[in-house]
Amino acid sequence: MDLIERISRQFQDNTRTTHDALEMLAAPIAGAIEVMTSSLLDNGKILVCGGSGSSGDARRFAA
């Protein structure tokens, strides 16, 4: 397999994976957004946490 073909395959695999994730995750993500928005509009909170590397993600999300 030449280098161009290998690079092309990587892009195709990435596109396929992204499309599969869209089909599986769009509805749950939309549901989570609705729950969080509803909570904030009702003067509620969104609590975030994480350990190790995930704590940085939680801080960025909270910011």
PDB file of N, H, CA, C and O in Angstrom:
ATOM      1  N   MET A   1       0.852  -1.173   0.000  1.00  0.00           N
ATOM      2  CA  MET A   1       0.000   0.000   0.000  1.00  0.00           C
ATOM      3  C   MET A   1       0.896   1.234   0.000  1.00  0.00           C
ATOM      4  O   MET A   1       1.798   1.365   0.827  1.00  0.00           O
ATOM      5  N   ASP A   2       0.631   2.132  -0.941  1.00  0.00           N
ATOM      6  H   ASP A   2      -0.102   2.026  -1.613  1.00  0.00           H
ATOM      7  CA  ASP A   2       1.459   3.335  -0.984  1.00  0.00           C
ATOM      8  C   ASP A   2       0.971   4.357   0.048  1.00  0.00           C
ATOM      9  O   ASP A   2      -0.111   4.218   0.618  1.00  0.00           O
ATOM     10  N   LEU A   3       1.769   5.355   0.265  1.00  0.00           N
ATOM     11  H   LEU A   3       2.648   5.468  -0.199  1.00  0.00           H
ATOM     12  CA  LEU A   3       1.513   6.335   1.317  1.00  0.00           C
ATOM     13  C   LEU A   3       0.226   7.116   1.070  1.00  0.00           C
ATOM     14  O   LEU A   3      -0.538   7.341   2.009  1.00  0.00           O
ATOM     15  N   ILE A   4      -0.032   7.533  -0.162  1.00  0.00           N
ATOM     16  H   ILE A   4       0.589   7.350  -0.925  1.00  0.00           H
ATOM     17  CA  ILE A   4      -1.245   8.286  -0.474  1.00  0.00           C
ATOM     18  C   ILE A   4      -2.482   7.442  -0.181  1.00  0.00           C
ATOM     19  O   ILE A   4      -3.454   7.947   0.382  1.00  0.00           O
ATOM     20  N   GLU A   5      -2.458   6.182  -0.551  1.00  0.00           N
ATOM     21  H   GLU A   5      -1.669   5.772  -1.008  1.00  0.00           H
ATOM     22  CA  GLU A   5      -3.587   5.289  -0.287  1.00  0.00           C
ATOM     23  C   GLU A   5      -3.802   5.105   1.211  1.00  0.00           C
ATOM     24  O   GLU A   5      -4.940   5.064   1.677  1.00  0.00           O
ATOM     25  N   ARG A   6      -2.729   4.995   1.952  1.00  0.00           N
ATOM     26  H   ARG A   6      -1.804   5.028   1.574  1.00  0.00           H
ATOM     27  CA  ARG A   6      -2.826   4.835   3.406  1.00  0.00           C
ATOM     28  C   ARG A   6      -3.426   6.082   4.051  1.00  0.00           C
ATOM     29  O   ARG A   6      -4.281   5.974   4.930  1.00  0.00           O
ATOM     30  N   ILE A   7      -2.987   7.254   3.626  1.00  0.00           N
ATOM     31  H   ILE A   7      -2.293   7.342   2.912  1.00  0.00           H
ATOM     32  CA  ILE A   7      -3.539   8.513   4.147  1.00  0.00           C
ATOM     33  C   ILE A   7      -5.019   8.617   3.800  1.00  0.00           C
ATOM     34  O   ILE A   7      -5.835   8.994   4.642  1.00  0.00           O
ATOM     35  N   SER A   8      -5.358   8.285   2.570  1.00  0.00           N
ATOM     36  H   SER A   8      -4.696   7.979   1.887  1.00  0.00           H
ATOM     37  CA  SER A   8      -6.750   8.325   2.128  1.00  0.00           C
ATOM     38  C   SER A   8      -7.615   7.400   2.980  1.00  0.00           C
ATOM     39  O   SER A   8      -8.720   7.774   3.374  1.00  0.00           O
ATOM     40  N   ARG A   9      -7.130   6.219   3.260  1.00  0.00           N
ATOM     41  H   ARG A   9      -6.233   5.916   2.940  1.00  0.00           H
ATOM     42  CA  ARG A   9      -7.884   5.268   4.078  1.00  0.00           C
ATOM     43  C   ARG A   9      -8.107   5.819   5.490  1.00  0.00           C
ATOM     44  O   ARG A   9      -9.180   5.642   6.066  1.00  0.00           O
ATOM     45  N   GLN A  10      -7.101   6.478   6.036  1.00  0.00           N
ATOM     46  H   GLN A  10      -6.229   6.621   5.568  1.00  0.00           H
ATOM     47  CA  GLN A  10      -7.245   7.074   7.371  1.00  0.00           C
ATOM     48  C   GLN A  10      -8.360   8.123   7.385  1.00  0.00           C
ATOM     49  O   GLN A  10      -9.178   8.153   8.305  1.00  0.00           O
ATOM     50  N   PHE A  11      -8.389   8.982   6.365  1.00  0.00           N
ATOM     51  H   PHE A  11      -7.725   8.958   5.618  1.00  0.00           H
ATOM     52  CA  PHE A  11      -9.449   9.992   6.282  1.00  0.00           C
ATOM     53  C   PHE A  11     -10.820   9.339   6.121  1.00  0.00           C
ATOM     54  O   PHE A  11     -11.790   9.774   6.742  1.00  0.00           O
ATOM     55  N   GLN A  12     -10.905   8.302   5.293  1.00  0.00           N
ATOM     56  H   GLN A  12     -10.117   7.950   4.788  1.00  0.00           H
ATOM     57  CA  GLN A  12     -12.183   7.609   5.090  1.00  0.00           C
ATOM     58  C   GLN A  12     -12.655   6.945   6.379  1.00  0.00           C
ATOM     59  O   GLN A  12     -13.840   7.002   6.708  1.00  0.00           O
ATOM     60  N   ASP A  13     -11.747   6.322   7.100  1.00  0.00           N
ATOM     61  H   ASP A  13     -10.785   6.276   6.832  1.00  0.00           H
ATOM     62  CA  ASP A  13     -12.102   5.699   8.378  1.00  0.00           C
ATOM     63  C   ASP A  13     -12.585   6.744   9.376  1.00  0.00           C
ATOM     64  O   ASP A  13     -13.554   6.516  10.100  1.00  0.00           O
ATOM     65  N   ASN A  14     -11.912   7.888   9.413  1.00  0.00           N
ATOM     66  H   ASN A  14     -11.124   8.074   8.825  1.00  0.00           H
ATOM     67  CA  ASN A  14     -12.306   8.960  10.317  1.00  0.00           C
ATOM     68  C   ASN A  14     -13.696   9.479   9.975  1.00  0.00           C
ATOM     69  O   ASN A  14     -14.515   9.707  10.865  1.00  0.00           O
ATOM     70  N   THR A  15     -13.960   9.664   8.687  1.00  0.00           N
ATOM     71  H   THR A  15     -13.295   9.478   7.964  1.00  0.00           H
ATOM     72  CA  THR A  15     -15.271  10.141   8.256  1.00  0.00           C
ATOM     73  C   THR A  15     -16.361   9.144   8.627  1.00  0.00           C
ATOM     74  O   THR A  15     -17.425   9.544   9.100  1.00  0.00           O
ATOM     75  N   ARG A  16     -16.117   7.876   8.423  1.00  0.00           N
ATOM     76  H   ARG A  16     -15.253   7.552   8.039  1.00  0.00           H
ATOM     77  CA  ARG A  16     -17.089   6.833   8.763  1.00  0.00           C
ATOM     78  C   ARG A  16     -17.357   6.817  10.266  1.00  0.00           C
ATOM     79  O   ARG A  16     -18.507   6.720  10.694  1.00  0.00           O
ATOM     80  N   THR A  17     -16.302   6.913  11.060  1.00  0.00           N
ATOM     81  H   THR A  17     -15.367   6.992  10.712  1.00  0.00           H
ATOM     82  CA  THR A  17     -16.448   6.910  12.515  1.00  0.00           C
ATOM     83  C   THR A  17     -17.236   8.128  12.980  1.00  0.00           C
ATOM     84  O   THR A  17     -18.106   8.017  13.844  1.00  0.00           O
ATOM     85  N   THR A  18     -16.932   9.292  12.407  1.00  0.00           N
ATOM     86  H   THR A  18     -16.225   9.383  11.705  1.00  0.00           H
ATOM     87  CA  THR A  18     -17.657  10.513  12.764  1.00  0.00           C
ATOM     88  C   THR A  18     -19.133  10.388  12.420  1.00  0.00           C
ATOM     89  O   THR A  18     -19.985  10.787  13.213  1.00  0.00           O
ATOM     90  N   HIS A  19     -19.446   9.846  11.262  1.00  0.00           N
ATOM     91  H   HIS A  19     -18.753   9.521  10.618  1.00  0.00           H
ATOM     92  CA  HIS A  19     -20.837   9.669  10.856  1.00  0.00           C
ATOM     93  C   HIS A  19     -21.551   8.685  11.787  1.00  0.00           C
ATOM     94  O   HIS A  19     -22.695   8.926  12.170  1.00  0.00           O
ATOM     95  N   ASP A  20     -20.905   7.598  12.150  1.00  0.00           N
ATOM     96  H   ASP A  20     -19.975   7.401  11.839  1.00  0.00           H
ATOM     97  CA  ASP A  20     -21.498   6.635  13.079  1.00  0.00           C
ATOM     98  C   ASP A  20     -21.765   7.277  14.439  1.00  0.00           C
ATOM     99  O   ASP A  20     -22.806   7.040  15.051  1.00  0.00           O
ATOM    100  N   ALA A  21     -20.818   8.091  14.905  1.00  0.00           N
ATOM    101  H   ALA A  21     -19.973   8.284  14.408  1.00  0.00           H
ATOM    102  CA  ALA A  21     -20.998   8.786  16.187  1.00  0.00           C
ATOM    103  C   ALA A  21     -22.170   9.751  16.114  1.00  0.00           C
ATOM    104  O   ALA A  21     -22.937   9.869  17.070  1.00  0.00           O
ATOM    105  N   LEU A  22     -22.314  10.435  15.002  1.00  0.00           N
ATOM    106  H   LEU A  22     -21.691  10.340  14.226  1.00  0.00           H
ATOM    107  CA  LEU A  22     -23.441  11.355  14.822  1.00  0.00           C
ATOM    108  C   LEU A  22     -24.754  10.607  14.974  1.00  0.00           C
ATOM    109  O   LEU A  22     -25.642  11.054  15.699  1.00  0.00           O
ATOM    110  N   GLU A  23     -24.885   9.481  14.302  1.00  0.00           N
ATOM    111  H   GLU A  23     -24.163   9.118  13.712  1.00  0.00           H
ATOM    112  CA  GLU A  23     -26.129   8.715  14.356  1.00  0.00           C
ATOM    113  C   GLU A  23     -26.424   8.202  15.765  1.00  0.00           C
ATOM    114  O   GLU A  23     -27.582   8.170  16.182  1.00  0.00           O
ATOM    115  N   MET A  24     -25.390   7.805  16.495  1.00  0.00           N
ATOM    116  H   MET A  24     -24.450   7.831  16.156  1.00  0.00           H
ATOM    117  CA  MET A  24     -25.595   7.235  17.829  1.00  0.00           C
ATOM    118  C   MET A  24     -25.745   8.293  18.912  1.00  0.00           C
ATOM    119  O   MET A  24     -26.459   8.071  19.890  1.00  0.00           O
ATOM    120  N   LEU A  25     -25.084   9.446  18.759  1.00  0.00           N
ATOM    121  H   LEU A  25     -24.504   9.627  17.964  1.00  0.00           H
ATOM    122  CA  LEU A  25     -24.990  10.390  19.868  1.00  0.00           C
ATOM    123  C   LEU A  25     -25.823  11.658  19.733  1.00  0.00           C
ATOM    124  O   LEU A  25     -26.005  12.369  20.722  1.00  0.00           O
ATOM    125  N   ALA A  26     -26.336  11.966  18.544  1.00  0.00           N
ATOM    126  H   ALA A  26     -26.189  11.388  17.741  1.00  0.00           H
ATOM    127  CA  ALA A  26     -27.073  13.224  18.364  1.00  0.00           C
ATOM    128  C   ALA A  26     -28.269  13.321  19.307  1.00  0.00           C
ATOM    129  O   ALA A  26     -28.443  14.346  19.966  1.00  0.00           O
ATOM    130  N   ALA A  27     -29.085  12.296  19.387  1.00  0.00           N
ATOM    131  H   ALA A  27     -28.944  11.463  18.851  1.00  0.00           H
ATOM    132  CA  ALA A  27     -30.275  12.341  20.247  1.00  0.00           C
ATOM    133  C   ALA A  27     -29.910  12.427  21.737  1.00  0.00           C
ATOM    134  O   ALA A  27     -30.488  13.253  22.443  1.00  0.00           O
ATOM    135  N   PRO A  28     -28.977  11.608  22.244  1.00  0.00           N
ATOM    136  CA  PRO A  28     -28.622  11.752  23.663  1.00  0.00           C
ATOM    137  C   PRO A  28     -27.995  13.109  23.996  1.00  0.00           C
ATOM    138  O   PRO A  28     -28.239  13.649  25.075  1.00  0.00           O
ATOM    139  N   ILE A  29     -27.201  13.658  23.098  1.00  0.00           N
ATOM    140  H   ILE A  29     -27.002  13.219  22.221  1.00  0.00           H
ATOM    141  CA  ILE A  29     -26.604  14.974  23.341  1.00  0.00           C
ATOM    142  C   ILE A  29     -27.693  16.040  23.381  1.00  0.00           C
ATOM    143  O   ILE A  29     -27.685  16.910  24.252  1.00  0.00           O
ATOM    144  N   ALA A  30     -28.638  15.971  22.430  1.00  0.00           N
ATOM    145  H   ALA A  30     -28.644  15.264  21.722  1.00  0.00           H
ATOM    146  CA  ALA A  30     -29.748  16.929  22.424  1.00  0.00           C
ATOM    147  C   ALA A  30     -30.556  16.814  23.714  1.00  0.00           C
ATOM    148  O   ALA A  30     -30.963  17.829  24.281  1.00  0.00           O
ATOM    149  N   GLY A  31     -30.792  15.591  24.181  1.00  0.00           N
ATOM    150  H   GLY A  31     -30.461  14.767  23.721  1.00  0.00           H
ATOM    151  CA  GLY A  31     -31.516  15.405  25.438  1.00  0.00           C
ATOM    152  C   GLY A  31     -30.777  16.010  26.618  1.00  0.00           C
ATOM    153  O   GLY A  31     -31.390  16.641  27.479  1.00  0.00           O
ATOM    154  N   ALA A  32     -29.466  15.822  26.664  1.00  0.00           N
ATOM    155  H   ALA A  32     -28.969  15.310  25.964  1.00  0.00           H
ATOM    156  CA  ALA A  32     -28.664  16.392  27.753  1.00  0.00           C
ATOM    157  C   ALA A  32     -28.702  17.920  27.713  1.00  0.00           C
ATOM    158  O   ALA A  32     -28.777  18.569  28.756  1.00  0.00           O
ATOM    159  N   ILE A  33     -28.649  18.484  26.520  1.00  0.00           N
ATOM    160  H   ILE A  33     -28.588  17.956  25.673  1.00  0.00           H
ATOM    161  CA  ILE A  33     -28.728  19.944  26.391  1.00  0.00           C
ATOM    162  C   ILE A  33     -30.062  20.457  26.908  1.00  0.00           C
ATOM    163  O   ILE A  33     -30.116  21.478  27.594  1.00  0.00           O
ATOM    164  N   GLU A  34     -31.141  19.751  26.580  1.00  0.00           N
ATOM    165  H   GLU A  34     -31.098  18.922  26.023  1.00  0.00           H
ATOM    166  CA  GLU A  34     -32.468  20.166  27.056  1.00  0.00           C
ATOM    167  C   GLU A  34     -32.549  20.114  28.581  1.00  0.00           C
ATOM    168  O   GLU A  34     -33.098  21.023  29.204  1.00  0.00           O
ATOM    169  N   VAL A  35     -32.007  19.060  29.183  1.00  0.00           N
ATOM    170  H   VAL A  35     -31.561  18.321  28.677  1.00  0.00           H
ATOM    171  CA  VAL A  35     -32.035  18.932  30.642  1.00  0.00           C
ATOM    172  C   VAL A  35     -31.214  20.044  31.293  1.00  0.00           C
ATOM    173  O   VAL A  35     -31.665  20.658  32.260  1.00  0.00           O
ATOM    174  N   MET A  36     -30.013  20.309  30.773  1.00  0.00           N
ATOM    175  H   MET A  36     -29.647  19.810  29.988  1.00  0.00           H
ATOM    176  CA  MET A  36     -29.164  21.350  31.354  1.00  0.00           C
ATOM    177  C   MET A  36     -29.786  22.736  31.197  1.00  0.00           C
ATOM    178  O   MET A  36     -29.763  23.543  32.126  1.00  0.00           O
ATOM    179  N   THR A  37     -30.339  23.005  30.018  1.00  0.00           N
ATOM    180  H   THR A  37     -30.357  22.350  29.263  1.00  0.00           H
ATOM    181  CA  THR A  37     -30.977  24.301  29.780  1.00  0.00           C
ATOM    182  C   THR A  37     -32.163  24.492  30.711  1.00  0.00           C
ATOM    183  O   THR A  37     -32.341  25.563  31.291  1.00  0.00           O
ATOM    184  N   SER A  38     -32.969  23.453  30.850  1.00  0.00           N
ATOM    185  H   SER A  38     -32.824  22.583  30.379  1.00  0.00           H
ATOM    186  CA  SER A  38     -34.125  23.517  31.741  1.00  0.00           C
ATOM    187  C   SER A  38     -33.692  23.783  33.176  1.00  0.00           C
ATOM    188  O   SER A  38     -34.310  24.585  33.878  1.00  0.00           O
ATOM    189  N   SER A  39     -32.640  23.116  33.607  1.00  0.00           N
ATOM    190  H   SER A  39     -32.138  22.466  33.036  1.00  0.00           H
ATOM    191  CA  SER A  39     -32.136  23.317  34.961  1.00  0.00           C
ATOM    192  C   SER A  39     -31.702  24.759  35.180  1.00  0.00           C
ATOM    193  O   SER A  39     -32.050  25.367  36.192  1.00  0.00           O
ATOM    194  N   LEU A  40     -30.955  25.299  34.251  1.00  0.00           N
ATOM    195  H   LEU A  40     -30.673  24.804  33.429  1.00  0.00           H
ATOM    196  CA  LEU A  40     -30.476  26.680  34.405  1.00  0.00           C
ATOM    197  C   LEU A  40     -31.619  27.684  34.356  1.00  0.00           C
ATOM    198  O   LEU A  40     -31.605  28.669  35.095  1.00  0.00           O
ATOM    199  N   LEU A  41     -32.611  27.450  33.495  1.00  0.00           N
ATOM    200  H   LEU A  41     -32.622  26.651  32.895  1.00  0.00           H
ATOM    201  CA  LEU A  41     -33.754  28.361  33.408  1.00  0.00           C
ATOM    202  C   LEU A  41     -34.611  28.321  34.668  1.00  0.00           C
ATOM    203  O   LEU A  41     -35.316  29.284  34.971  1.00  0.00           O
ATOM    204  N   ASP A  42     -34.554  27.201  35.410  1.00  0.00           N
ATOM    205  H   ASP A  42     -33.981  26.419  35.164  1.00  0.00           H
ATOM    206  CA  ASP A  42     -35.282  27.070  36.674  1.00  0.00           C
ATOM    207  C   ASP A  42     -34.404  27.448  37.867  1.00  0.00           C
ATOM    208  O   ASP A  42     -34.688  27.059  39.000  1.00  0.00           O
ATOM    209  N   ASN A  43     -33.329  28.211  37.607  1.00  0.00           N
ATOM    210  H   ASN A  43     -33.098  28.527  36.686  1.00  0.00           H
ATOM    211  CA  ASN A  43     -32.373  28.635  38.638  1.00  0.00           C
ATOM    212  C   ASN A  43     -31.684  27.458  39.312  1.00  0.00           C
ATOM    213  O   ASN A  43     -31.304  27.543  40.480  1.00  0.00           O
ATOM    214  N   GLY A  44     -31.523  26.361  38.580  1.00  0.00           N
ATOM    215  H   GLY A  44     -31.831  26.292  37.631  1.00  0.00           H
ATOM    216  CA  GLY A  44     -30.832  25.195  39.101  1.00  0.00           C
ATOM    217  C   GLY A  44     -29.337  25.260  38.815  1.00  0.00           C
ATOM    218  O   GLY A  44     -28.811  26.312  38.452  1.00  0.00           O
ATOM    219  N   LYS A  45     -28.670  24.152  38.979  1.00  0.00           N
ATOM    220  H   LYS A  45     -29.097  23.298  39.275  1.00  0.00           H
ATOM    221  CA  LYS A  45     -27.221  24.053  38.800  1.00  0.00           C
ATOM    222  C   LYS A  45     -26.878  22.917  37.849  1.00  0.00           C
ATOM    223  O   LYS A  45     -27.671  22.005  37.616  1.00  0.00           O
ATOM    224  N   ILE A  46     -25.687  23.005  37.318  1.00  0.00           N
ATOM    225  H   ILE A  46     -25.043  23.746  37.507  1.00  0.00           H
ATOM    226  CA  ILE A  46     -25.075  21.891  36.601  1.00  0.00           C
ATOM    227  C   ILE A  46     -23.767  21.615  37.326  1.00  0.00           C
ATOM    228  O   ILE A  46     -22.878  22.466  37.351  1.00  0.00           O
ATOM    229  N   LEU A  47     -23.646  20.446  37.909  1.00  0.00           N
ATOM    230  H   LEU A  47     -24.369  19.755  37.889  1.00  0.00           H
ATOM    231  CA  LEU A  47     -22.433  20.083  38.632  1.00  0.00           C
ATOM    232  C   LEU A  47     -21.542  19.263  37.710  1.00  0.00           C
ATOM    233  O   LEU A  47     -22.006  18.331  37.054  1.00  0.00           O
ATOM    234  N   VAL A  48     -20.272  19.613  37.665  1.00  0.00           N
ATOM    235  H   VAL A  48     -19.895  20.371  38.198  1.00  0.00           H
ATOM    236  CA  VAL A  48     -19.311  18.879  36.846  1.00  0.00           C
ATOM    237  C   VAL A  48     -18.150  18.440  37.723  1.00  0.00           C
ATOM    238  O   VAL A  48     -17.787  19.130  38.675  1.00  0.00           O
ATOM    239  N   CYS A  49     -17.575  17.301  37.402  1.00  0.00           N
ATOM    240  H   CYS A  49     -17.870  16.740  36.628  1.00  0.00           H
ATOM    241  CA  CYS A  49     -16.433  16.816  38.172  1.00  0.00           C
ATOM    242  C   CYS A  49     -15.584  15.928  37.281  1.00  0.00           C
ATOM    243  O   CYS A  49     -16.015  15.497  36.211  1.00  0.00           O
ATOM    244  N   GLY A  50     -14.405  15.670  37.727  1.00  0.00           N
ATOM    245  H   GLY A  50     -14.055  16.020  38.596  1.00  0.00           H
ATOM    246  CA  GLY A  50     -13.518  14.781  37.006  1.00  0.00           C
ATOM    247  C   GLY A  50     -12.268  14.537  37.825  1.00  0.00           C
ATOM    248  O   GLY A  50     -11.914  15.328  38.699  1.00  0.00           O
ATOM    249  N   GLY A  51     -11.623  13.459  37.536  1.00  0.00           N
ATOM    250  H   GLY A  51     -11.911  12.817  36.825  1.00  0.00           H
ATOM    251  CA  GLY A  51     -10.384  13.143  38.217  1.00  0.00           C
ATOM    252  C   GLY A  51      -9.259  13.065  37.207  1.00  0.00           C
ATOM    253  O   GLY A  51      -9.475  12.680  36.058  1.00  0.00           O
ATOM    254  N   SER A  52      -8.083  13.420  37.622  1.00  0.00           N
ATOM    255  H   SER A  52      -7.907  13.733  38.555  1.00  0.00           H
ATOM    256  CA  SER A  52      -6.905  13.374  36.768  1.00  0.00           C
ATOM    257  C   SER A  52      -7.096  14.289  35.558  1.00  0.00           C
ATOM    258  O   SER A  52      -7.383  15.474  35.729  1.00  0.00           O
ATOM    259  N   GLY A  53      -6.945  13.774  34.355  1.00  0.00           N
ATOM    260  H   GLY A  53      -6.711  12.812  34.216  1.00  0.00           H
ATOM    261  CA  GLY A  53      -7.091  14.596  33.153  1.00  0.00           C
ATOM    262  C   GLY A  53      -8.505  15.111  32.959  1.00  0.00           C
ATOM    263  O   GLY A  53      -8.706  16.177  32.377  1.00  0.00           O
ATOM    264  N   SER A  54      -9.483  14.363  33.442  1.00  0.00           N
ATOM    265  H   SER A  54      -9.320  13.497  33.915  1.00  0.00           H
ATOM    266  CA  SER A  54     -10.878  14.777  33.298  1.00  0.00           C
ATOM    267  C   SER A  54     -11.208  16.006  34.131  1.00  0.00           C
ATOM    268  O   SER A  54     -12.177  16.705  33.835  1.00  0.00           O
ATOM    269  N   SER A  55     -10.428  16.281  35.155  1.00  0.00           N
ATOM    270  H   SER A  55      -9.641  15.713  35.395  1.00  0.00           H
ATOM    271  CA  SER A  55     -10.695  17.474  35.962  1.00  0.00           C
ATOM    272  C   SER A  55     -10.468  18.739  35.137  1.00  0.00           C
ATOM    273  O   SER A  55     -11.164  19.737  35.326  1.00  0.00           O
ATOM    274  N   GLY A  56      -9.510  18.702  34.235  1.00  0.00           N
ATOM    275  H   GLY A  56      -8.946  17.891  34.081  1.00  0.00           H
ATOM    276  CA  GLY A  56      -9.300  19.836  33.338  1.00  0.00           C
ATOM    277  C   GLY A  56     -10.479  20.023  32.400  1.00  0.00           C
ATOM    278  O   GLY A  56     -10.886  21.153  32.131  1.00  0.00           O
ATOM    279  N   ASP A  57     -11.033  18.923  31.899  1.00  0.00           N
ATOM    280  H   ASP A  57     -10.703  18.005  32.117  1.00  0.00           H
ATOM    281  CA  ASP A  57     -12.231  19.002  31.057  1.00  0.00           C
ATOM    282  C   ASP A  57     -13.384  19.608  31.835  1.00  0.00           C
ATOM    283  O   ASP A  57     -14.116  20.447  31.311  1.00  0.00           O
ATOM    284  N   ALA A  58     -13.550  19.189  33.087  1.00  0.00           N
ATOM    285  H   ALA A  58     -12.955  18.507  33.512  1.00  0.00           H
ATOM    286  CA  ALA A  58     -14.635  19.710  33.917  1.00  0.00           C
ATOM    287  C   ALA A  58     -14.460  21.205  34.155  1.00  0.00           C
ATOM    288  O   ALA A  58     -15.435  21.956  34.112  1.00  0.00           O
ATOM    289  N   ARG A  59     -13.242  21.642  34.401  1.00  0.00           N
ATOM    290  H   ARG A  59     -12.450  21.032  34.436  1.00  0.00           H
ATOM    291  CA  ARG A  59     -12.992  23.078  34.607  1.00  0.00           C
ATOM    292  C   ARG A  59     -13.313  23.866  33.348  1.00  0.00           C
ATOM    293  O   ARG A  59     -13.919  24.934  33.431  1.00  0.00           O
ATOM    294  N   ARG A  60     -12.921  23.363  32.189  1.00  0.00           N
ATOM    295  H   ARG A  60     -12.429  22.495  32.122  1.00  0.00           H
ATOM    296  CA  ARG A  60     -13.218  24.070  30.931  1.00  0.00           C
ATOM    297  C   ARG A  60     -14.712  24.103  30.680  1.00  0.00           C
ATOM    298  O   ARG A  60     -15.236  25.125  30.237  1.00  0.00           O
ATOM    299  N   PHE A  61     -15.408  23.013  30.950  1.00  0.00           N
ATOM    300  H   PHE A  61     -14.982  22.183  31.310  1.00  0.00           H
ATOM    301  CA  PHE A  61     -16.857  22.975  30.772  1.00  0.00           C
ATOM    302  C   PHE A  61     -17.529  24.004  31.672  1.00  0.00           C
ATOM    303  O   PHE A  61     -18.429  24.725  31.241  1.00  0.00           O
ATOM    304  N   ALA A  62     -17.085  24.067  32.927  1.00  0.00           N
ATOM    305  H   ALA A  62     -16.354  23.481  33.277  1.00  0.00           H
ATOM    306  CA  ALA A  62     -17.686  25.005  33.889  1.00  0.00           C
ATOM    307  C   ALA A  62     -17.411  26.458  33.497  1.00  0.00           C
ATOM    308  O   ALA A  62     -18.243  27.337  33.721  1.00  0.00           O
ATOM    309  N   ALA A  63     -16.251  26.698  32.918  1.00  0.00           N
ATOM    310  H   ALA A  63     -15.575  25.984  32.736  1.00  0.00           H
ATOM    311  CA  ALA A  63     -15.911  28.078  32.529  1.00  0.00           C
ATOM    312  C   ALA A  63     -16.784  28.512  31.369  1.00  0.00           C
ATOM    313  O   ALA A  63     -16.659  29.639  30.890  1.00  0.00           O
TER     314      ALA A  63
END
